[in-house]
Amino acid sequence: MSTWRNWAGTESATGIETLRPGSADELAAAVKSAAEQGKKLKAVGSGHSFTGCSVPQQVMIRLDGLSSVVHADKESGRVTVGAGTGLRKLNAGLAAFDLAMANLGDIDKQTVSGAISTGTHGTGARLGGLATQVVALDLVTADGSVLHCSAEENPDVFAAARVSVGALGVISSLTLQCVPAFLLRAQEMPLPLGEVLDGFDELADGNDHFEFYWFPHTEIALTKRNNRVAPGVGASPVGRIRGWIDDELLSNKVFELTNRLAVRRPGMVPRINRLASRALSAREYVDASYKVFCSERNVIFRESEYAVPREHVVDVIRRLRAWIDASGSRIPFPIEVRVAAPDDIWLSTASGRETAYVAIHQYHRLPHDPYFRAFENIVADYGGRPHWGKLHTLTADDLRSRYPRFDDFLAVRDRLDPRRTFGNAYTRQVFGD
């Protein structure tokens, strides 16, 4: 028996039986055996979600034994990987075949199946999240059978299982549609927040990948524009010393210290944020796409993220800013804004609409409930959809009105897991039982 705890320390479980299948067949046998004994089981990846989506109740399945590139076809770009493959390992493996993911989030510590199942995304007005890059998957269901799912085979399960929060079964492998490896030119610069908000659509549509971070209590936003380079342009990565100063010293070590100071002296947060925003300097570099997309995040925090129709995101930021100013809250963490194209995945946060994501954070030693609750109330006015792996309080009744195919998903779940073998407290909250 073992104890499990997620990265952020928001969820834990004790007295858990741990299974480590070494193959898809072993995984199917383990699922079938546990289900026949009436046990509740969960596949657990890196534990990077803040919610209880992957909390095991009785049996925890670790997919470390299914963590490799199984097949890669460079000509078609189709790559099949084990579900337990970490994104960092996946990116390195794809690079060896001169391939890459078309879009990624900014963290690479998750497993590929965990990231896909919770709707992990990057940014790009013409690009979808990670799940949109899945063209097939194998799903082990509660009776131990393996369903091969794609747009042609078991299409309803495919539409449901790409973002399923682990509620339908255990994914054993995924086939990804990759693209030829590419370089990105990263341009990072601070700009006045008003200028960013006024020109948001132009910035989002005018770049392959655009995002910005706004530091509460300041007038400054850090903008990030990542674009593919012209043919013949080579890599010119950030220098080793500059990279260490920016990405390790300032973004992690100094940021941890300033947040600790915020705990002891909350009144200093506005001054700290103003100093931090003034310390930002523009930089530009060219590197492999996955090296530009992903960065190291070591400071522990709490996060809530909502997807809203893109046309409303500027209103959301302005209302959130007004609440922060009026409430007297002190927020040392920046607010992050990204965009995504519509997709057709039933429980994707971008399903059926052009989407903008607003992510708010709070240091783990500071209270976050009033801030997160106010944010949730604001985005509710725009049909906000919570990231499945980040903190929220919505229930099945709330979510049904925000996802047109919500009941279709539940029907697939009823068919594949009528006894709720893969259920836990979180799935009872968001899907109801």
Number of C-alpha atoms within 10 A of each C-alpha: 9 11 12 18 15 20 15 17 15 15 17 16 15 13 13 16 15 20 17 16 19 14 16 21 15 15 25 21 17 20 30 19 15 18 21 13 8 12 15 19 30 25 25 26 25 20 24 21 25 23 22 21 27 32 25 27 20 18 24 23 20 19 27 20 17 21 21 18 19 13 12 19 12 15 9 11 20 19 22 21 23 28 29 26 24 22 22 17 17 21 19 15 17 21 18 11 15 14 24 25 21 20 23 24 17 18 18 22 19 20 26 27 31 30 27 26 25 25 24 24 27 23 27 26 23 15 21 26 27 25 23 22 21 20 20 22 26 22 25 25 22 26 18 22 14 20 17 19 21 20 12 11 12 12 14 16 23 25 22 25 30 30 27 25 26 23 28 28 29 27 27 24 26 27 23 21 19 22 19 16 17 18 22 25 22 24 16 19 16 21 17 14 19 13 12 20 18 11 11 19 14 11 20 21 14 14 17 18 26 25 24 25 21 25 23 24 20 18 14 23 26 22 22 21 21 24 18 18 16 10 8 6 12 13 14 13 16 16 10 8 9 12 13 13 15 15 15 17 14 17 17 18 14 15 18 17 12 18 24 17 16 21 18 10 11 17 14 15 22 18 13 20 23 16 12 18 21 12 11 16 11 13 14 15 16 22 20 19 24 25 17 18 20 17 16 13 15 12 16 16 20 22 23 24 26 25 27 26 21 21 14 14 23 17 14 18 19 13 16 20 15 11 16 18 13 9 12 9 18 22 25 28 20 20 21 19 23 23 30 27 19 21 20 13 21 24 27 30 30 28 20 16 16 19 28 28 27 24 20 22 21 23 20 18 13 18 15 19 12 11 20 21 13 16 24 21 11 18 25 16 11 18 17 23 26 26 24 27 24 19 22 20 12 13 15 17 12 14 18 14 11 19 20 14 18 17 14 16 22 17 14 17 22 13 10 19 19 13 14 22 24 28 25 20 14 18 21 14 16 19 19 12 10
